[in-house]
Amino acid sequence: MMQISNMKKAALAFAAAGLMASASAHADSLLLDQDVNTLLAFTVDVSGLSKSVETGVFNVANQTTGGSFLAFCSELLQGVSVDAVTTGLEFSPSGAVPAAVQTLYNQSFSLVNPTSAVEVAGFQIALWEALDDGDLFGGALQNWAGKTGSVTESEALDQAWIYLTALADGDPATASYKLTNWGNALSQDIIEAKIPEPTSMALGALGLAGLSLVRRRKS
């Protein structure tokens, strides 16, 4: 009887683990709209091969939750699927982002004007480099250049250098973000950044601290 009971317990534990895993794994339908006003074109050597890439911020509508957010590409050479911009594709959270990316966002994302092509391009290039080696002139990504040779593209590369210098120097954070890397095998992966909401426990603690302060003042 004891052996059967242990087997039942093991089976129940396995089933519970499976339910928890399936509950945590989810996919949302994301509709991507790339802001054409922030598009800039560049060339870069990727492991020795010259590639053409575009920068720009995505306005993303989460058709599953009804929410929306701004996003940057986290996959340099993957194209954007037509379905992702016309009907929406099922994207899934694809694990934690590298520490350098988290630091880059915490330092600089709040400083980026999403309507400025220069700042958007600078941050996008800095993000790609943070995923590589954090250096415009080393690693797998080298020889960045504006594709048209415009002043705007040159300014964007200067801006990327500023963001990466802050990353290398360990500048202080300007905000704290919760990052989600959304992935789909048929389309470019994107990163969502949001300020974490305080937990109910934290809010309760703040409320108690406030009441304590009021009582002290009254006394």
N, C-alpha and C positions, 0 to 999 in steps of 0.2 A: 504493500500500500504506500509506504514511504517513497519508493522509487517512482511509482506512478504520479504521486503528488508532486515530486520534484520536476518530473517531466512536464506536468501541466503548468507548473510555475514558469519553467523555462519557455514553454510555448507562449504563455500569456505575455511574458516579458518581451519576447521577440515580436509578437503582434503589436504590442504597445509601441515598441521602437519603430516599427514600420509605419504606424499611424502618425507618430511624431515627425518622422522624416517626410512623409507625404504632405503633412500639414505645413511644414516649413518650406518645401519646394513648391514654387508657384510660378506662373507665367502671366504677364499682363500684356494686353494688346496696346502697343504704342504706335502712335501716328506721328511721323517726323516731318517737320517743315523747316527747311534750312533757310535762314534769313538771307536773302540775296543781297541785302545792303551791307552785309559784313563779309562777303566773299572776297578773298584774295588768293592769287595763284603763286605757287612757289615750285622750285625744283630742289631736290635733295638727293644726295647719294646714300642709298640704303645698302649697306654691306658691299659698297663698290659699284653699284648699279644706279644710274641716274633715274629718278622718278619724278613725275609731276603730281603735286598734291594741291588741294584747296583747303583753305581755312574758313571757318564761319560757325556761328552758333546755331543750334537747333532749338526751335520751339516745339516741345513735345507735348502731345495730348495723350494722357493715359485713359484709353477708352474703357478700361476695366473699372477704375476707381472714380473716373470723372475729373481727376485732377490734371494739372499741367505743370511743366517745369522747363527751365533752360538746361541744355546739355551740350557737352563737348565730346568729340570723337576720341575714343581710346584705342583705336585700331587703325594705324596709319594707312595701310595699303588695301583695306577692305572697302569696297564700294558700298553705296547706299542702295538697297533694293528698291525697285519701283513700288513694290507692295507696301514698303514701310512708309511711303509718302502718299499713297493713294487710298489704301484700305486699312493699313495697320498690320503689324506682324506681332507674333507672340514672342516677347522678350522675357528672359529669366535673369534674376540676379546671379552673377557669375563669380561670387567669392569676394574676399577682402581685397582692397586695392593696396599696392605697395606703399610702404611708409613714406617714401619720397613724394608720392602723389598726394597723400593725405597732408603732408607738411606744406606742399605747394599751394593747395587749396586754402589751408588755414592761414597762410601768409598773405596770399595775393588775390584770391577769388573775389573777395568783397571790394577790392579796388578796381575791378574791371568794369568799364562801362559797356553794357551789352549792345549798345548802338554804335560803338566806335569800332570800325573795321581794324584799325591799328591795334587797339588793346585786345580785341577778340583774337586776332591772328597771333599776337604776341603770347597770349596765354595758351592758345591751342598748341603752338610750337613748343612752348615751355613744357606743356603736359606731355607731348610726345617724347621730348627729351628726358623728362623725369622718368618715363617708363623705360628709357634706354639707359643713359648714364649721367643725365643731368648736365651735359656739356655740349654746347653748340658745335664744338670743334673736335670732338673725340667720339669714341664708341662706334656703333653701327650706323648712326645718322651723322653725316658730315656734309660740308660744302652747301649750306643753305644759301639760296639766292632767290630774289624776286623774279618771277617768270617774265614779266614785262619790263623789269628794270625801273619801275616807278618809284617816286619818292615815298609813297605810302607803304610799299612793300619793304623798303629799306628801314623806315621808321618802325614797322612791325617787328623786324628782326632785332632792332635795337631794344624794343620793348621786351621781347623774349629774353634777351641777354640780361635785362634788369631783373626780371622775375627769377631767372636761374641763378643770378648772383646772390639774390636774397636767400634762395634755397641753399646755395653752397656756404653762405656766411652764417646760416642759422638765425636769420632775423626773427623777431618775435611774431607770434600769430596776431592777426587782426580779427579773427573770428574762429569758431569751431564748427566744423561741418560733419554731418553724417553723409558718407558717400556710398552710392550704389552703382556698381558697374553692371549695366543691362546688356545681355548678350543674345544674339541670334546668329545662327550659323550662316544665314543667307544675307546678312546685312552688317553694316558697320556697327560695332559695339559703342555704347555711349555711357557717359558718367553723369549721374544726377547728384546734385549737392543740395542739402537742406540743413537748416539749423535744427538740431534735435530739440523736441519739445520737452519741457521739464516733466519729470514723472510725478504722479500724484503724491508719492512719498516726499519728494523734494518740495513740492508746493505746500504740503502740509507742514513741513519743517520751517519753511519761510513764514507761513502764517503764524505758527507758534512763536517764532522769533519776534515777529511784528507785535503780537499781543503782549509778549514779555516787555518789549521796549515801551509800549504805551503805558503798561502798568507802572513801570519804573518812573516814567515821567510824571504820572499822576501822584505817585507817592512822594 
